[in-house]
Structure formats: C-alpha cells, structure tokens
Amino acid sequence: MIPIDATNQGLILQEGLQLALIDVEGNVLEQGELVSTAVFQAMTAQVIEQFCSRFTAFTKDDFKNHDTKTS
C-alpha cells in the first residue's frame, strides 16, 4: 500500500518520503513539497468541479407563487 494520507490542507507522507515527478528516462524533474502541493491542488480542483457540476442554477420557476393561505 502506498503510504500517502491527506487532510483538507494537503497530502501527508510518511516521514522520510517525498513525491517526485520523473520522466520516462528516470530523470527527476521536480520533487518534494512543490510536487505534493501541485498534486493536492489539482485533485482539490477536480473534486470541486465534480461536486459543483451536480448542481444547477435556480430559475424563476423555482420561485413560483404558491397559494399558501394562513389562518
């Protein structure tokens, strides 16, 4: 199992580990906190986009006057 956890603030890796972006030739392009932050922000943006896409805007029909007589 990959030792990565998360909070609503960022990713949490086990002590002594860090994420890295590696090309197909094995060269480390970037590593550390910058990669963790970029991955977390990309995942957060996707979650927000998916969550918000399930909602629609109100229309005037949502606020039709209903005959609500009170005594």
Summary of the structure (lengths in Angstrom):
residues: 71
radius of gyration: 22.7
end to end distance: 64.1
largest distance: 78.4
contacts: 106
relative contact order: 0.11
helix: 34%
strand: 18%
